[in-house]
């Protein structure tokens, strides 16, 4: 008896959607990468003669970590090519609970893997780090990601000591440079004025990604991670719109793409569909609050049900006002209610924006302008089930 073959997975390489994956090129961050590279050019042109301190600031998902890690990989590749002894070590301070001891231990063990975990103070570990660099005759760029956790836990002294350790070795070769990553400059205001002045000399600010930029990022990852044609252009636009609404968060966009692909596989679908994206968004940010839905009027609930019904049976990511209004009239007939006029219907629809599940945007067309409605973060089937339950309870 032959077995029924299941459709192939929509994925060909999920690894490129891992949040720790560092792409070979950073879309829309080329300028920042060139600047960071130029700030550390001395490692090759004048090795051991100077050090550098750089701050990278930006909101969540703006590419701060990816920028630093891509720079680090490029630095070490260039060092191997030129036969220059230089290393890059990336440490997440929040992961290490803001402990200077753990940060320094991680750095030392990256350079000397067999180093013991105990028996040293933070100041001794800092001296040991410099000694290890001397013994290997290396230059080190130490990246302190989420450095605010270190400042919160250890105070200003932690950064002060890291910035000053090189000044205490005036006669010796320069070895330790720093990159600090933070969401803002606020944590640094607690530092000593002299330490702050040296750190703030080089600040790279990462702006939020725009919707078109996010679409480029999603498209590039989809091309690497998915089978051809498994992620249609409208899905890329849909995901980038949702990520733009979350503050231009590229991490959110990539995670959303991956989760949507997993839901497509669960449904044995050959391509990612809008409903898969909505299900994925619902797992990332729960947008449908039951108490908020219960406060809606009966006709607002009917409009919400109409939206759910439309998207449940449509593979489109957006609907026109007319399409949802026609669905609303059908729903009213089903529930024995007289449908309201267009103006009142529009008022109901506008109020539903407050649920953070429905979004409405204006789009220019050949005939003028039209309103496009989308169901952003809640699966249509789940929304339909919840609204029907509330309507049936009266």
N, C-alpha and C positions, 0 to 999 in steps of 0.2 A: 504494500500500500504506500503510494507516494505521499510525501509530506508537502504541504502547501508552503511555498517559500515566502518569507516575509520580505517586504521592501527593504532595500539597503538603508543604512543610516544616512542621514543628511550630512553627517560629518565625514571628513577625511583626516583631519588633524585637530583634535580639541585642544592640544597643548598650546596653540597660539592664542587661545582665548583665556588661558590662565592669567590671573592678575599679576603674577610674577614674571611673565614672559616679557622680554625686552626686544622689541622689533629692531631689525637692522637699520632702519631709518625712522626718524620721528616726524610724522606729518605735522606741519604747522608749528614745529618747534625747531626748525633748522637754524633760525637766527640766534636763538638762545644757546643752541649747541655750539655754534661757531664762536659765540662770545665766551662761553665757558672754556672751550678749547684754547682760545687765544690767551685767556688769563693764566693758563698753566703751560704755555708754550716754553717758558723758561726751563722746565724740566729737561727739555732736549737741547735747547740753545745755550743755557747757562746752568747746567746741573750743579746742585749743592751750593749755589751762590745766593739763593733767596727762597722764601716760602710765600704762600698765598693763603688768604682767607676769603671765602665767598659765602654769601647767604642767598638761598633760593627760597622765595616766598610765593604763595599762591593758594587758592582754595582747593577743596577736595576734588580730585579727578582732573587737575589741570596739567598733569604730567611732570610734576616735580621729581618724583622718585625715578621715573623712566628716564628723564633727562640726565640725572646724576649717574644712573647705572649705565646708560648708553655711553656717556663720557668715559666712565671707568673702564668699560670693555675696550673702547677705542684707545684709551691711554695705554693699557697694558699690551694691546696688539702693536701699537706704535713703538713701545719700549722694546718689545722682542725684536721688531724689525730693525731698530737702530742699535740694538744691543746696549741699551741704557737700563740700569737697574732702578726700576720704578714700580710701585705697587699701588693699587686702589683697594680700600677695604670699606664696605658699606655696612653700617650698624644702625639698627632701628632702636632708638632709645626707649620708646614706649614698650616695645617687646621685652626689653631688659629692665622694665619697671623704673626707669630713670636713674639707675644706679651707675655712678661713675666707675665703681669697681668692676661691674659686669661689662660695661662698655670697653674699658681698657683691657680686660681679660679676653674679650672677644677679639679685639684687635691683635693682641699679642699672640693668641692661639692661631689666628689666621696666618701669621708670619712664622710661628714656631709651634706646629700642631701638638707636640708632646708636652707643652708647658703645663705644670700642675695647676689645679683649680683653686687651691687654698694656700694659705701661708703668707699672703702679701697684703699690705694696705694699698689704698688707691694711689698714694704718693709713690710708694715703692713700685707699683705696677707701671706708673708713668715713667719712672727712671728706667725700668726694665724695658719698656717699649723703645725708648731711645737707644738703650744698649744693644737691643736686638737689631735695630736699624744700623747702628755703627758696625756691628759684627758682619752684617750682610752687605754693608756699604750700599744701602738702598735709600731711595726717597719714597715717602708714603703720603698719599692723599687719603685722609680719613674722613669719611662722610658720616655725619651725625644726623640721621633722618629722625623726624619728629623730635627735634632737639628741645622743644618746650618741655617735654617730659623730664629731661635731664635737669633743666633749669628749675622746674617746679620742685623736684625731689632734692636736689643738691644745692640750690641757690646759685648765685653768681660765681662762686669760687670755682666751680667745676670748669666753666668756660674760661675763666681767668687763668687757671693753671695750665690749661691746654694751649692757650694763646701765648703764655709767658715762658713755657718750657724751652722754646727755641732761643729766646732772648738771653737766657742764662748760659747759653753755649756760644757766646760771641765769637770765640776763636775757632770753633769747630765747623764742619760742613752743615749746611741747612738741610734738614731732612723731613720735617713734619708740616704738612699743609692741611687746612681744614675746609670742608664744605658743610654748612649747616642748613638744614631744611626745616621750614616751619610754615604754618598757615599765614602768619603775619609777623610783623616786626615787634609786636607788643612784648613778647617774652624777653627780648633783648634789652628793653629799657631798664631792667633791673641790674644790668651789668655795670662794672666800673667804667667810668667815662673813657679812659684810655683804651680799654679792651673794646668798648663799643665803637670807638672811632675807627679802629683798625678793621673791625668786622664789617661795619656799615660802608666801608669804602667801595666794596663791590657787592651790590645787591642786584640779583636777577629776579624780576617780577614776572610771574606767570599769569596771564589773563585767562578768563574763562573762554572755553571753546565756543564758537558760534555754531548754530545748527548746520550750516554747510560744512564747516570743518569737522564736526562730529560725523556727518554723513560720509566724508572722505575716510575717516578712521574706521568706521563700521564697515564700509565697503572693502577696505584693504584687508581687514581681519577676516571678513566673510570669504574673500577670494582664496585665502590661505586655509581656512578652517573647514569650509563646506564644499560639497560637490557642486559642480557647475549648475547654475540655474536653481539651486536649492534655496537661495535667498533672493527673492525678486526685488527690483528697485524700490517698489512701494514699501516694502518691509524695512529697507535701509532708511528710507525717509521717515517712516513711522518711529523707528527706534531712536533716530537722531532727534526728532521732535520731542520725544519723551525725555531724553537726556538733556536737551537744551532747557527744558522746563525745570530740571533738577539742578540748575546752576551751571550748565555746561560741563557736566561730569562725565568724562570719557570712561572712567572705571565703571560707572553705572551702565553706560551704553554697551560696553564689552560684556559685562556680566549679563545684561538683558539679552544680548544676542546669543550667548551660550545657553542660557536657561530656555529661551524660546526654541532653540534647536533641540534641547532635551525633550520638551513637550511635543515637538513635531515627531521625534522618534517614538515617544510613548503612544502617539496616535497612529503610528505607521504611515505618516504622511510623507509624500515625496518632496515637499517643500515647506518652508516655514510660512505660516499664515498669521493674519492679524490676531486671531484668537489665541494662538500660541504665545504671541508677544504680550497680550493682555494677561494671560495666566502667569507668565513670567514676572510681569510688573507687580502683580498682586502678591507674589511671594517676596518681593524686595521691599515694597512699601505698601502696607495694608491701607488702601484708600477708602474702602467701603466701611463706614462706621454705622453700626446698626442703630444706635441711638439717634443719629442724624437722619437716617432714612425714615425712622418712625415719626419724626416731626414734620414730614412732608404732608401736604394736603392730598386728598384723594386724586385730584387731577394731576398733580405733580408726580404722584406715584404712577399714574397711567402713562404720562409722558416718559418717565424713566423706564417703564416696562416696554414702551414702544421703541426706545433706543436699544434696549437689550435684544428685543425680537429682531430688529433690523440687522444688527451685527451678528446675531446668532446664525442667520441664514445668508450672510454676505461675506465674501472674501475680501471686500474692500476695507481699507483702513479708515476711510472717511465717508460721511454721508452728507447729503445736502439737506437743508431745512425742509424742502418739499418732500423728500423721501421719508424723513422721520415723521413729518406731519401726516402723511398718508398712513404710516404705520400706527400713529396715534389714533386716527379715526377708526381703524380696524379694531384696535384694543378697546376703545370706548364702546363700540357695538357689542363686543364680546362680553363686556361687564355691564351692559344695560345702561350706559351713561350717554348723554348727549354731548358730543364733542364741542369744544369751545372754538371761537373764531381764531383767525391767524394771529391777531395782536395779542390775545390772551395766551394762546399757545406759546408764543415767543417769550412772554413773561415767565411762564412756567419753566421753559427750557433755560432761560437765563438764570433763574434761581438755582437750578441744579448744578451750576458751576461750583457752588459752595461745597459740594460733596467731594471735590478734588478727584472725581472719577470721570466726569465729562469735561471735555475742553471744546471751545468754539473759537475759530479764527476766521478772519476775513480773507478772501482770496479774489484777486481780479480775474475776470474771464472776458471772452470776446463780447459778451452781452452786457458787461458791467461788473458788478461785484456780487459775490455770493458768500454765504456763511457755511463753513465746513465744520461738521460735528464729528468728534471722535470719542471713542470709549477708551480711555488711556490705560488705566491700571487695574481694571476689574474684568475678568472673563465674562463674556455676554451670558453664557449659560448660568454661571453662578449668580449674576445680577438678576436674571429673570426668575430664578428659583426663590431668591430672597424677597423680591418685590411681590411676587405672587403669594408668598406665605403671609406677608403683611396685609395685602388686600383681602385675602380670604378670612383673616382674623378680624377684619373690619376696623 
